[in-house]
Amino acid sequence: MKGLKEYNISFVGLKEGSHEFQYEIDNRFFEEFQYTEFNEVNISAKIDFIKKSTLLELFFTINGTINVPCDMTSELFDQEISGDFSLVVKFGPEFNDDNDEILILPHEEYQINVAQYIYELVVLSAPSKRTHPDVLNGTMKSEALEKLKELEINKEKTVEEESTDPRWDKLKDLLTGKNE
């Protein structure tokens, strides 16, 4: 994780008020986390950083695309993603990140690394079911889709409804109160 030093925000030298940080996220970022589900990554991350006298507020926003395989056809496509997340940083005697939205840093800390929060926001913003846009609009032609259509179950019933077992008919009559 040594390649993530650029995501350190040193807040000691910042004046109170609002500050903005921009990051361009690509494959190298995810290589640091050893995450290989995305083929190509092109994401812009923006952090609105508000420094107050006793705490810090961070508002994360991401927008961009990830190149992933379609779950139905395995064809690669660019999936658009976006997401946001807010984090409050307070100061206390020891580090505590038990709460997802509140981070407690020791009083002696002078910087915060935001890489983990960006990573989690991108991964959680990616849809769990990834469907190529051409599959959704019906224009995709692939072997996988042709095979799925071939193996699709016909809506016609294979057993005729009229041919039922007469023993079951007698039991049904008992339930409905119909006696012939």
MDAnalysis code that builds the backbone (N, CA, C; Angstrom):
import MDAnalysis as mda
import numpy as np

u = mda.Universe.empty(540, n_residues=180, atom_resindex=np.repeat(np.arange(180), 3), trajectory=True)
u.add_TopologyAttr("name", ["N", "CA", "C"] * 180)
u.add_TopologyAttr("resid", np.arange(1, 181))
u.add_TopologyAttr("resname", ["MET", "LYS", "GLY", "LEU", "LYS", "GLU", "TYR", "ASN", "ILE", "SER", "PHE", "VAL", "GLY", "LEU", "LYS", "GLU", "GLY", "SER", "HIS", "GLU", "PHE", "GLN", "TYR", "GLU", "ILE", "ASP", "ASN", "ARG", "PHE", "PHE", "GLU", "GLU", "PHE", "GLN", "TYR", "THR", "GLU", "PHE", "ASN", "GLU", "VAL", "ASN", "ILE", "SER", "ALA", "LYS", "ILE", "ASP", "PHE", "ILE", "LYS", "LYS", "SER", "THR", "LEU", "LEU", "GLU", "LEU", "PHE", "PHE", "THR", "ILE", "ASN", "GLY", "THR", "ILE", "ASN", "VAL", "PRO", "CYS", "ASP", "MET", "THR", "SER", "GLU", "LEU", "PHE", "ASP", "GLN", "GLU", "ILE", "SER", "GLY", "ASP", "PHE", "SER", "LEU", "VAL", "VAL", "LYS", "PHE", "GLY", "PRO", "GLU", "PHE", "ASN", "ASP", "ASP", "ASN", "ASP", "GLU", "ILE", "LEU", "ILE", "LEU", "PRO", "HIS", "GLU", "GLU", "TYR", "GLN", "ILE", "ASN", "VAL", "ALA", "GLN", "TYR", "ILE", "TYR", "GLU", "LEU", "VAL", "VAL", "LEU", "SER", "ALA", "PRO", "SER", "LYS", "ARG", "THR", "HIS", "PRO", "ASP", "VAL", "LEU", "ASN", "GLY", "THR", "MET", "LYS", "SER", "GLU", "ALA", "LEU", "GLU", "LYS", "LEU", "LYS", "GLU", "LEU", "GLU", "ILE", "ASN", "LYS", "GLU", "LYS", "THR", "VAL", "GLU", "GLU", "GLU", "SER", "THR", "ASP", "PRO", "ARG", "TRP", "ASP", "LYS", "LEU", "LYS", "ASP", "LEU", "LEU", "THR", "GLY", "LYS", "ASN", "GLU"])
u.atoms.positions = np.array([
    [0.814, -1.189, 0.000],
    [0.000, 0.000, 0.000],
    [0.864, 1.263, 0.000],
    [2.126, 1.101, -0.337],
    [3.016, 2.264, -0.355],
    [2.706, 3.200, -1.508],
    [2.037, 2.690, -2.549],
    [1.702, 3.509, -3.699],
    [0.495, 4.405, -3.471],
    [-0.037, 4.408, -2.265],
    [-1.231, 5.193, -1.972],
    [-0.929, 6.431, -1.139],
    [0.322, 6.851, -1.119],
    [0.697, 8.036, -0.330],
    [0.052, 9.309, -0.858],
    [-0.257, 9.333, -2.150],
    [-0.875, 10.534, -2.725],
    [-2.288, 10.756, -2.199],
    [-2.849, 9.765, -1.526],
    [-4.189, 9.888, -0.968],
    [-4.165, 10.333, 0.497],
    [-2.982, 10.683, 0.989],
    [-2.867, 11.253, 2.329],
    [-3.264, 12.723, 2.275],
    [-4.155, 13.119, 3.158],
    [-4.534, 14.527, 3.277],
    [-4.009, 15.009, 4.623],
    [-3.054, 15.916, 4.562],
    [-2.497, 16.493, 5.776],
    [-3.383, 17.665, 6.185],
    [-4.123, 17.480, 7.268],
    [-5.091, 18.488, 7.672],
    [-4.549, 19.479, 8.685],
    [-3.350, 19.247, 9.216],
    [-2.791, 20.152, 10.216],
    [-2.516, 21.527, 9.613],
    [-2.000, 21.585, 8.413],
    [-1.665, 22.864, 7.796],
    [-2.829, 23.561, 7.115],
    [-3.996, 22.918, 7.056],
    [-5.147, 23.514, 6.382],
    [-5.864, 24.513, 7.297],
    [-6.344, 25.580, 6.692],
    [-7.147, 26.546, 7.434],
    [-8.539, 25.973, 7.621],
    [-9.246, 26.474, 8.627],
    [-10.624, 26.066, 8.824],
    [-11.447, 26.516, 7.630],
    [-12.386, 25.661, 7.240],
    [-13.225, 25.979, 6.092],
    [-13.250, 24.833, 5.108],
    [-13.728, 25.131, 3.902],
    [-13.930, 24.110, 2.878],
    [-12.726, 24.002, 1.943],
    [-12.347, 22.776, 1.630],
    [-11.247, 22.481, 0.711],
    [-11.720, 21.366, -0.218],
    [-11.170, 21.320, -1.428],
    [-11.568, 20.305, -2.394],
    [-10.342, 19.541, -2.879],
    [-10.490, 18.215, -2.953],
    [-9.421, 17.345, -3.444],
    [-9.987, 16.508, -4.586],
    [-9.230, 16.384, -5.681],
    [-9.628, 15.603, -6.858],
    [-8.636, 14.463, -7.059],
    [-9.140, 13.309, -7.405],
    [-8.302, 12.150, -7.703],
    [-8.831, 11.462, -8.946],
    [-7.927, 11.006, -9.799],
    [-8.278, 10.187, -10.956],
    [-7.893, 8.748, -10.611],
    [-8.872, 7.875, -10.609],
    [-8.675, 6.484, -10.204],
    [-8.546, 5.617, -11.453],
    [-7.493, 4.790, -11.482],
    [-7.288, 3.878, -12.611],
    [-6.913, 2.493, -12.082],
    [-6.444, 1.634, -12.970],
    [-6.133, 0.247, -12.586],
    [-5.046, 0.149, -11.522],
    [-4.081, 1.059, -11.555],
    [-2.987, 0.986, -10.564],
    [-3.534, 1.106, -9.144],
    [-4.547, 1.926, -8.973],
    [-5.167, 2.095, -7.657],
    [-5.680, 0.757, -7.135],
    [-6.384, 0.009, -7.981],
    [-6.949, -1.265, -7.551],
    [-5.888, -2.356, -7.437],
    [-4.780, -2.233, -8.153],
    [-3.681, -3.181, -8.003],
    [-3.088, -3.101, -6.601],
    [-3.087, -1.910, -6.016],
    [-2.587, -1.746, -4.646],
    [-3.440, -2.531, -3.652],
    [-4.723, -2.672, -3.947],
    [-5.635, -3.422, -3.079],
    [-5.763, -4.882, -3.515],
    [-5.043, -5.262, -4.579],
    [-5.085, -6.610, -5.152],
    [-6.510, -7.006, -5.531],
    [-7.230, -6.053, -6.127],
    [-8.604, -6.256, -6.569],
    [-8.598, -6.336, -8.083],
    [-9.062, -7.471, -8.637],
    [-8.921, -7.700, -10.075],
    [-10.249, -7.910, -10.801],
    [-11.366, -7.530, -10.218],
    [-12.657, -7.743, -10.881],
    [-12.918, -6.766, -12.015],
    [-12.245, -5.637, -12.015],
    [-12.437, -4.638, -13.059],
    [-11.294, -4.746, -14.063],
    [-11.621, -4.747, -15.359],
    [-10.590, -4.811, -16.388],
    [-9.935, -3.453, -16.609],
    [-10.748, -2.446, -16.695],
    [-10.290, -1.081, -16.955],
    [-11.083, -0.161, -16.038],
    [-10.424, 0.819, -15.443],
    [-11.079, 1.729, -14.507],
    [-10.779, 3.157, -14.932],
    [-11.814, 3.969, -14.995],
    [-11.661, 5.390, -15.301],
    [-12.670, 6.154, -14.441],
    [-12.248, 6.515, -13.240],
    [-13.157, 7.131, -12.276],
    [-12.548, 8.418, -11.739],
    [-13.399, 9.392, -11.595],
    [-13.012, 10.661, -10.991],
    [-13.599, 10.703, -9.586],
    [-12.747, 10.943, -8.602],
    [-13.196, 11.033, -7.208],
    [-12.966, 12.454, -6.719],
    [-13.983, 13.005, -6.102],
    [-13.887, 14.352, -5.555],
    [-14.197, 14.279, -4.067],
    [-13.395, 14.978, -3.276],
    [-13.631, 15.022, -1.834],
    [-13.799, 16.474, -1.430],
    [-14.958, 16.779, -0.876],
    [-15.179, 18.087, -0.264],
    [-14.808, 17.928, 1.204],
    [-13.759, 18.614, 1.587],
    [-13.144, 18.466, 2.909],
    [-13.438, 19.737, 3.695],
    [-14.175, 19.611, 4.781],
    [-14.498, 20.768, 5.607],
    [-13.811, 20.599, 6.951],
    [-12.906, 21.550, 7.239],
    [-12.190, 21.507, 8.503],
    [-12.865, 22.454, 9.475],
    [-13.226, 21.923, 10.626],
    [-13.794, 22.716, 11.712],
    [-12.857, 22.642, 12.899],
    [-13.131, 23.398, 13.929],
    [-12.199, 23.456, 15.054],
    [-12.069, 22.129, 15.798],
    [-13.148, 21.338, 15.876],
    [-13.079, 20.096, 16.651],
    [-13.252, 18.830, 15.816],
    [-13.587, 18.980, 14.531],
    [-13.792, 17.782, 13.708],
    [-13.576, 18.105, 12.236],
    [-13.590, 17.055, 11.428],
    [-13.445, 17.165, 9.981],
    [-14.648, 16.490, 9.337],
    [-15.157, 17.083, 8.265],
    [-16.237, 16.460, 7.498],
    [-15.722, 16.211, 6.093],
    [-15.895, 14.989, 5.610],
    [-15.463, 14.627, 4.266],
    [-16.665, 14.116, 3.481],
    [-16.883, 14.685, 2.299],
    [-17.957, 14.253, 1.417],
    [-17.319, 13.717, 0.138],
    [-17.433, 12.403, -0.067],
    [-16.838, 11.731, -1.216],
    [-17.877, 11.636, -2.329],
    [-17.458, 11.900, -3.572],
    [-18.316, 11.725, -4.740],
    [-17.482, 11.062, -5.827],
    [-18.015, 10.003, -6.435],
    [-17.306, 9.349, -7.542],
    [-18.212, 9.292, -8.766],
    [-17.594, 9.385, -9.930],
    [-18.280, 9.234, -11.220],
    [-17.283, 8.642, -12.198],
    [-17.758, 7.761, -13.066],
    [-16.870, 7.212, -14.083],
    [-17.363, 5.887, -14.609],
    [-16.427, 5.132, -15.176],
    [-16.770, 3.840, -15.756],
    [-15.786, 2.771, -15.301],
    [-16.314, 1.561, -15.239],
    [-15.478, 0.378, -15.007],
    [-15.777, -0.591, -16.137],
    [-14.757, -1.242, -16.655],
    [-14.932, -2.213, -17.721],
    [-15.037, -3.582, -17.069],
    [-16.207, -4.227, -17.257],
    [-16.480, -5.509, -16.616],
    [-17.138, -6.451, -17.616],
    [-17.108, -7.764, -17.368],
    [-17.819, -8.704, -18.246],
    [-19.305, -8.749, -17.892],
    [-20.116, -8.936, -18.904],
    [-21.562, -9.096, -18.719],
    [-21.802, -10.449, -18.049],
    [-22.718, -10.493, -17.107],
    [-23.017, -11.745, -16.412],
    [-23.705, -12.763, -17.311],
    [-24.394, -12.299, -18.349],
    [-25.125, -13.226, -19.227],
    [-24.292, -13.692, -20.409],
    [-23.495, -12.785, -21.003],
    [-22.795, -13.117, -22.240],
    [-21.280, -13.155, -22.113],
    [-20.739, -12.673, -21.017],
    [-19.290, -12.553, -20.792],
    [-18.627, -11.539, -21.717],
    [-19.416, -10.756, -22.440],
    [-18.875, -9.685, -23.279],
    [-18.453, -8.531, -22.376],
    [-17.298, -7.938, -22.665],
    [-16.823, -6.803, -21.879],
    [-17.579, -5.537, -22.279],
    [-17.860, -4.693, -21.287],
    [-18.508, -3.412, -21.565],
    [-18.159, -2.432, -20.455],
    [-18.350, -1.142, -20.742],
    [-18.095, -0.094, -19.760],
    [-19.359, 0.172, -18.962],
    [-19.299, -0.112, -17.671],
    [-20.423, 0.105, -16.760],
    [-20.239, 1.465, -16.098],
    [-21.209, 2.340, -16.261],
    [-21.134, 3.634, -15.592],
    [-21.501, 3.456, -14.129],
    [-20.727, 4.115, -13.266],
    [-21.041, 4.077, -11.842],
    [-20.918, 5.472, -11.261],
    [-21.641, 5.680, -10.202],
    [-21.533, 6.920, -9.442],
    [-21.943, 6.606, -8.017],
    [-21.470, 7.410, -7.090],
    [-21.813, 7.186, -5.698],
    [-21.309, 8.314, -4.836],
    [-21.824, 8.370, -3.632],
    [-21.340, 9.368, -2.678],
    [-21.365, 8.780, -1.281],
    [-20.609, 9.424, -0.403],
    [-20.416, 8.919, 0.949],
    [-19.947, 10.083, 1.804],
    [-20.416, 10.146, 3.024],
    [-19.933, 11.195, 3.922],
    [-19.308, 10.557, 5.159],
    [-18.276, 11.216, 5.653],
    [-17.514, 10.713, 6.787],
    [-17.218, 11.871, 7.729],
    [-17.437, 11.654, 9.001],
    [-17.094, 12.640, 10.025],
    [-15.878, 12.103, 10.767],
    [-14.858, 12.943, 10.907],
    [-13.640, 12.559, 11.614],
    [-13.570, 13.359, 12.905],
    [-13.557, 12.637, 14.012],
    [-13.426, 13.262, 15.333],
    [-12.083, 12.853, 15.916],
    [-11.704, 13.494, 16.995],
    [-10.428, 13.190, 17.628],
    [-10.671, 12.666, 19.034],
    [-9.905, 11.650, 19.411],
    [-10.057, 11.028, 20.720],
    [-8.754, 10.429, 21.185],
    [-8.814, 9.661, 22.270],
    [-7.573, 9.086, 22.824],
    [-6.956, 7.995, 21.951],
    [-7.791, 7.264, 21.190],
    [-7.251, 6.192, 20.362],
    [-8.066, 6.043, 19.079],
    [-7.463, 5.383, 18.082],
    [-8.083, 5.146, 16.780],
    [-9.306, 4.254, 16.944],
    [-10.413, 4.604, 16.255],
    [-11.619, 3.788, 16.298],
    [-12.382, 3.995, 14.995],
    [-12.579, 2.919, 14.250],
    [-13.354, 2.989, 13.004],
    [-14.508, 1.992, 13.018],
    [-15.068, 1.749, 14.209],
    [-16.177, 0.804, 14.340],
    [-17.433, 1.279, 13.612],
    [-17.660, 2.576, 13.605],
    [-18.823, 3.141, 12.932],
    [-18.434, 3.494, 11.500],
    [-19.302, 3.163, 10.530],
    [-18.997, 3.414, 9.122],
    [-18.946, 4.894, 8.777],
    [-19.652, 5.712, 9.514],
    [-19.754, 7.126, 9.165],
    [-18.966, 8.045, 10.080],
    [-18.405, 7.499, 11.155],
    [-17.615, 8.311, 12.087],
    [-16.276, 7.616, 12.314],
    [-15.219, 8.358, 12.107],
    [-13.863, 7.860, 12.326],
    [-13.260, 8.665, 13.467],
    [-12.675, 7.982, 14.432],
    [-12.009, 8.677, 15.535],
    [-10.512, 8.464, 15.374],
    [-9.789, 9.586, 15.243],
    [-8.336, 9.558, 15.117],
    [-7.713, 10.000, 16.428],
    [-6.532, 9.479, 16.762],
    [-5.837, 9.957, 17.959],
    [-5.512, 11.453, 17.834],
    [-5.437, 12.139, 18.955],
    [-5.174, 13.586, 18.973],
    [-3.877, 13.948, 18.258],
    [-2.883, 13.075, 18.299],
    [-1.581, 13.402, 17.708],
    [-1.522, 13.207, 16.186],
    [-2.561, 12.665, 15.575],
    [-2.581, 12.472, 14.117],
    [-2.580, 13.815, 13.399],
    [-1.933, 13.834, 12.242],
    [-1.860, 15.077, 11.459],
    [-2.330, 14.872, 10.018],
    [-2.657, 13.623, 9.630],
    [-3.120, 13.354, 8.273],
    [-4.073, 12.172, 8.264],
    [-4.836, 12.084, 7.171],
    [-5.763, 10.968, 6.981],
    [-5.571, 10.450, 5.563],
    [-5.542, 9.127, 5.418],
    [-5.443, 8.515, 4.099],
    [-6.854, 8.128, 3.664],
    [-7.296, 8.650, 2.527],
    [-8.672, 8.446, 2.056],
    [-8.789, 7.324, 1.032],
    [-7.702, 6.632, 0.718],
    [-7.715, 5.591, -0.319],
    [-8.701, 4.475, -0.001],
    [-8.736, 3.998, 1.233],
    [-9.628, 2.904, 1.608],
    [-11.087, 3.302, 1.409],
    [-11.426, 4.547, 1.713],
    [-12.809, 5.011, 1.573],
    [-13.195, 5.134, 0.098],
    [-12.273, 5.582, -0.726],
    [-12.536, 5.657, -2.171],
    [-12.703, 4.252, -2.739],
    [-11.809, 3.352, -2.346],
    [-11.870, 1.956, -2.803],
    [-13.226, 1.329, -2.463],
    [-13.647, 1.455, -1.206],
    [-14.909, 0.859, -0.782],
    [-16.091, 1.492, -1.506],
    [-16.048, 2.802, -1.724],
    [-17.142, 3.485, -2.409],
    [-17.271, 3.002, -3.852],
    [-16.146, 2.827, -4.529],
    [-16.189, 2.346, -5.917],
    [-16.708, 0.912, -5.975],
    [-16.178, 0.054, -5.140],
    [-16.573, -1.362, -5.169],
    [-18.054, -1.519, -4.802],
    [-18.510, -0.767, -3.818],
    [-19.912, -0.885, -3.401],
    [-20.869, -0.181, -4.356],
    [-20.365, 0.748, -5.157],
    [-21.217, 1.441, -6.131],
    [-21.399, 0.622, -7.404],
    [-20.515, -0.331, -7.635],
    [-20.642, -1.187, -8.820],
    [-21.825, -2.125, -8.627],
    [-22.679, -2.267, -9.640],
    [-23.841, -3.145, -9.483],
    [-23.424, -4.608, -9.340],
    [-24.189, -5.357, -8.558],
    [-23.852, -6.769, -8.365],
    [-24.216, -7.590, -9.597],
    [-25.269, -7.176, -10.319],
    [-25.629, -7.841, -11.565],
    [-25.236, -6.917, -12.705],
    [-24.363, -7.391, -13.540],
    [-23.826, -6.572, -14.627],
    [-24.356, -7.089, -15.953],
    [-25.181, -6.267, -16.595],
    [-25.804, -6.666, -17.848],
    [-25.423, -5.682, -18.942],
    [-24.909, -6.201, -20.028],
    [-24.500, -5.375, -21.169],
    [-25.705, -4.585, -21.679],
    [-25.535, -3.307, -22.026],
    [-26.666, -2.501, -22.512],
    [-27.337, -3.085, -23.756],
    [-26.575, -3.755, -24.609],
    [-27.162, -4.352, -25.812],
    [-28.058, -5.547, -25.481],
    [-27.806, -6.201, -24.351],
    [-28.692, -7.283, -23.916],
    [-30.016, -6.673, -23.460],
    [-29.938, -5.555, -22.763],
    [-31.154, -4.902, -22.263],
    [-32.037, -4.385, -23.391],
    [-31.422, -3.822, -24.436],
    [-32.249, -3.284, -25.526],
    [-32.515, -4.316, -26.629],
    [-31.985, -5.539, -26.487],
    [-32.306, -6.623, -27.408],
    [-31.492, -6.672, -28.681],
    [-30.422, -5.925, -28.791],
    [-29.630, -5.914, -30.022],
    [-28.372, -6.776, -29.940],
    [-28.108, -7.376, -28.801],
    [-26.895, -8.184, -28.624],
    [-27.025, -9.506, -29.371],
    [-25.989, -9.844, -30.115],
    [-25.909, -11.139, -30.798],
    [-24.692, -11.863, -30.242],
    [-24.920, -12.960, -29.567],
    [-23.794, -13.740, -29.057],
    [-24.194, -15.201, -28.952],
    [-23.200, -16.062, -28.894],
    [-23.447, -17.495, -28.787],
    [-24.150, -17.829, -27.477],
    [-23.770, -17.139, -26.400],
    [-24.367, -17.423, -25.090],
    [-25.863, -17.127, -25.099],
    [-26.256, -15.997, -25.684],
    [-27.682, -15.659, -25.738],
    [-28.455, -16.615, -26.627],
    [-27.854, -17.009, -27.753],
    [-28.516, -17.978, -28.636],
    [-28.737, -19.302, -27.914],
    [-27.755, -19.735, -27.155],
    [-27.871, -20.994, -26.411],
    [-28.943, -20.879, -25.327],
    [-29.022, -19.715, -24.638],
    [-30.050, -19.512, -23.625],
    [-31.447, -19.564, -24.238],
    [-31.604, -18.962, -25.416],
    [-32.904, -18.997, -26.090],
    [-33.254, -20.414, -26.513],
    [-32.248, -21.176, -26.936],
    [-32.469, -22.551, -27.372],
    [-32.914, -23.434, -26.202],
    [-32.342, -23.185, -25.026],
    [-32.636, -24.003, -23.860],
    [-33.813, -23.488, -23.041],
    [-34.425, -22.401, -23.471],
    [-35.547, -21.809, -22.745],
    [-36.716, -22.785, -22.679],
    [-37.364, -22.836, -21.547],
    [-38.494, -23.751, -21.357],
    [-39.705, -23.164, -22.070],
    [-40.367, -24.020, -22.859],
    [-41.570, -23.575, -23.552],
    [-42.691, -23.354, -22.556],
    [-43.567, -22.414, -22.876],
    [-44.658, -22.098, -21.969],
    [-45.811, -23.088, -22.078],
    [-45.779, -23.940, -23.084],
    [-46.824, -24.945, -23.226],
    [-46.639, -26.008, -22.150],
    [-47.734, -26.428, -21.588],
    [-47.634, -27.460, -20.566],
    [-47.453, -28.807, -21.237],
    [-46.596, -29.600, -20.674],
    [-46.336, -30.916, -21.250],
    [-47.388, -31.932, -20.818],
    [-48.069, -31.681, -19.709],
    [-49.105, -32.596, -19.226],
    [-50.441, -31.908, -19.458],
    [-51.342, -32.631, -20.070],
    [-52.657, -32.059, -20.310],
    [-53.406, -31.941, -18.989],
    [-54.127, -30.848, -18.830],
    [-54.841, -30.618, -17.583],
    [-56.021, -31.575, -17.418],
    [-56.589, -32.030, -18.531],
    [-57.782, -32.875, -18.463],
    [-57.471, -34.289, -17.996],
    [-56.268, -34.753, -18.211],
    [-55.941, -36.114, -17.825],
    [-55.422, -36.117, -16.384],
    [-56.341, -36.208, -15.459],
    [-55.951, -36.267, -14.055],
    [-56.296, -37.634, -13.503],
    [-55.722, -37.919, -12.412],
    [-55.955, -39.197, -11.746],
    [-57.315, -39.149, -11.058],
    [-58.217, -40.101, -11.336],
    [-59.558, -40.076, -10.746],
    [-59.538, -40.182, -9.218],
    [-58.519, -40.803, -8.653],
    [-58.435, -40.897, -7.192],
    [-58.275, -39.513, -6.577],
    [-57.462, -38.647, -7.221],
    [-57.284, -37.281, -6.728],
    [-58.571, -36.479, -6.881],
    [-59.320, -36.758, -7.944],
    [-60.586, -36.053, -8.147],
    [-61.544, -36.336, -6.997],
    [-61.612, -37.594, -6.541],
    [-62.485, -37.950, -5.424],
    [-62.048, -37.225, -4.147],
    [-60.735, -37.123, -3.915],
    [-60.234, -36.404, -2.734],
    [-60.544, -34.914, -2.827],
    [-60.430, -34.350, -4.027],
    [-60.759, -32.937, -4.217],
    [-62.226, -32.684, -3.948],
    [-63.067, -33.652, -4.317],
    [-64.501, -33.500, -4.047],
    [-64.778, -33.419, -2.544],
    [-64.038, -34.206, -1.748],
    [-64.211, -34.168, -0.305],
    [-63.835, -32.784, 0.259],
    [-62.764, -32.202, -0.274],
    [-62.326, -30.887, 0.206],
    [-63.316, -29.781, -0.144],
    [-63.878, -29.840, -1.324],
    [-64.777, -28.772, -1.758],
    [-66.228, -29.031, -1.373],
    [-66.514, -30.195, -0.933],
    [-67.876, -30.524, -0.539],
    [-68.750, -30.909, -1.716],
    [-68.160, -31.153, -2.871],
    [-68.931, -31.531, -4.052],
    [-68.984, -33.044, -4.130],
    [-70.103, -33.596, -3.941],
    [-70.260, -35.039, -4.082],
    [-71.194, -35.301, -5.257],
    [-70.764, -36.152, -6.111],
    [-71.585, -36.446, -7.289],
    [-72.510, -37.586, -7.013],
])
